[in-house]
């Protein structure tokens, strides 16, 4: 299944509205899991929805694919969309993203890196996130840091 690739064959690089999910995964020390993404900077595990999936299904699938972790309960923090979430990626594809942002501490499994998408995955103290967290991911994280610490 690769819904987006199928769409791209039909519309080329024209703008699409693409829906996805990301997850703020926190460990017992309230540290945030980030992945050093091959497509640039540090970000949250997540990705685009496939046909037949719910946003929660997408969140769980993407976290497992990218980090090896199994996610249980998810809490919806917000949905992000609008002109500030327009992207033109390196291959020329254009998109407007609609992203559901979840948080969880309900995590099982052992961290592993999907080498095709990430250089590494690791937990960071919320007060000391890497400088090169991309602006998109920072916009998902920042509104919730105060609540997550408490």
MOBEL-V338614 format. One record per residue. N is the residue number from 1. RES is the residue in one small letter. PSI is psi in whole degrees, -180 to 180 (NA if undefined). OMEGA is omega in whole degrees, -180 to 180 (999 if undefined). Layout:
n->N res->RES psi->PSI omega->OMEGA
n->N res->RES psi->PSI omega->OMEGA
This chain:
n->1 res->x psi->123 omega->171
n->2 res->x psi->80 omega->-176
n->3 res->x psi->-47 omega->-176
n->4 res->x psi->-43 omega->178
n->5 res->x psi->-40 omega->177
n->6 res->x psi->-44 omega->178
n->7 res->x psi->-43 omega->-178
n->8 res->x psi->-33 omega->177
n->9 res->x psi->-29 omega->-179
n->10 res->x psi->-39 omega->-172
n->11 res->x psi->-4 omega->-178
n->12 res->x psi->-135 omega->-175
n->13 res->x psi->1 omega->-177
n->14 res->x psi->153 omega->-180
n->15 res->x psi->137 omega->174
n->16 res->x psi->155 omega->168
n->17 res->x psi->118 omega->-177
n->18 res->x psi->134 omega->-177
n->19 res->x psi->139 omega->179
n->20 res->x psi->-176 omega->-179
n->21 res->x psi->147 omega->169
n->22 res->x psi->159 omega->-176
n->23 res->x psi->130 omega->169
n->24 res->x psi->101 omega->-179
n->25 res->x psi->121 omega->-179
n->26 res->x psi->140 omega->176
n->27 res->x psi->-175 omega->-177
n->28 res->x psi->-23 omega->179
n->29 res->x psi->10 omega->-177
n->30 res->x psi->30 omega->174
n->31 res->x psi->147 omega->-175
n->32 res->x psi->132 omega->178
n->33 res->x psi->125 omega->175
n->34 res->x psi->155 omega->174
n->35 res->x psi->137 omega->175
n->36 res->x psi->100 omega->-170
n->37 res->x psi->143 omega->177
n->38 res->x psi->-21 omega->179
n->39 res->x psi->12 omega->172
n->40 res->x psi->119 omega->173
n->41 res->x psi->-174 omega->178
n->42 res->x psi->144 omega->179
n->43 res->x psi->-177 omega->180
n->44 res->x psi->148 omega->173
n->45 res->x psi->138 omega->179
n->46 res->x psi->-180 omega->-179
n->47 res->x psi->-164 omega->-172
n->48 res->x psi->147 omega->179
n->49 res->x psi->141 omega->173
n->50 res->x psi->162 omega->179
n->51 res->x psi->136 omega->177
n->52 res->x psi->-4 omega->-180
n->53 res->x psi->152 omega->166
n->54 res->x psi->168 omega->176
n->55 res->x psi->-37 omega->178
n->56 res->x psi->-41 omega->176
n->57 res->x psi->-44 omega->179
n->58 res->x psi->-46 omega->-180
n->59 res->x psi->-48 omega->-178
n->60 res->x psi->-45 omega->-179
n->61 res->x psi->-48 omega->-177
n->62 res->x psi->-42 omega->178
n->63 res->x psi->-44 omega->180
n->64 res->x psi->-44 omega->180
n->65 res->x psi->-41 omega->-172
n->66 res->x psi->-23 omega->-174
n->67 res->x psi->-14 omega->-176
n->68 res->x psi->-3 omega->-177
n->69 res->x psi->146 omega->177
n->70 res->x psi->125 omega->-177
n->71 res->x psi->137 omega->174
n->72 res->x psi->-117 omega->-178
n->73 res->x psi->141 omega->176
n->74 res->x psi->141 omega->173
n->75 res->x psi->125 omega->179
n->76 res->x psi->124 omega->178
n->77 res->x psi->-34 omega->-179
n->78 res->x psi->170 omega->176
n->79 res->x psi->129 omega->-175
n->80 res->x psi->130 omega->179
n->81 res->x psi->175 omega->177
n->82 res->x psi->-179 omega->-174
n->83 res->x psi->-26 omega->179
n->84 res->x psi->-8 omega->178
n->85 res->x psi->32 omega->169
n->86 res->x psi->135 omega->180
n->87 res->x psi->144 omega->168
n->88 res->x psi->113 omega->-174
n->89 res->x psi->170 omega->-171
n->90 res->x psi->-27 omega->179
n->91 res->x psi->2 omega->178
n->92 res->x psi->-10 omega->178
n->93 res->x psi->139 omega->177
n->94 res->x psi->145 omega->179
n->95 res->x psi->154 omega->168
n->96 res->x psi->121 omega->-177
n->97 res->x psi->145 omega->171
n->98 res->x psi->111 omega->-170
n->99 res->x psi->123 omega->173
n->100 res->x psi->129 omega->-179
n->101 res->x psi->123 omega->-179
n->102 res->x psi->162 omega->172
n->103 res->x psi->147 omega->175
n->104 res->x psi->150 omega->167
n->105 res->x psi->0 omega->-177
n->106 res->x psi->86 omega->-171
n->107 res->x psi->137 omega->175
n->108 res->x psi->158 omega->176
n->109 res->x psi->-177 omega->-177
n->110 res->x psi->135 omega->180
n->111 res->x psi->134 omega->171
n->112 res->x psi->152 omega->-176
n->113 res->x psi->130 omega->169
n->114 res->x psi->101 omega->-174
n->115 res->x psi->-23 omega->180
n->116 res->x psi->-21 omega->-178
n->117 res->x psi->-21 omega->-172
n->118 res->x psi->151 omega->170
n->119 res->x psi->-39 omega->178
n->120 res->x psi->162 omega->172
n->121 res->x psi->135 omega->179
n->122 res->x psi->159 omega->179
n->123 res->x psi->143 omega->179
n->124 res->x psi->145 omega->171
n->125 res->x psi->137 omega->-178
n->126 res->x psi->-23 omega->178
n->127 res->x psi->-11 omega->-175
n->128 res->x psi->57 omega->177
n->129 res->x psi->153 omega->180
n->130 res->x psi->148 omega->179
n->131 res->x psi->-34 omega->-175
n->132 res->x psi->35 omega->166
n->133 res->x psi->127 omega->-176
n->134 res->x psi->154 omega->-178
n->135 res->x psi->-40 omega->178
n->136 res->x psi->-52 omega->-177
n->137 res->x psi->-36 omega->177
n->138 res->x psi->-37 omega->-180
n->139 res->x psi->-26 omega->177
n->140 res->x psi->-34 omega->-174
n->141 res->x psi->-48 omega->-169
n->142 res->x psi->-45 omega->-177
n->143 res->x psi->-16 omega->-172
n->144 res->x psi->-6 omega->-175
n->145 res->x psi->-45 omega->-179
n->146 res->x psi->-47 omega->180
n->147 res->x psi->-37 omega->-177
n->148 res->x psi->-34 omega->-179
n->149 res->x psi->-34 omega->-176
n->150 res->x psi->NA omega->999
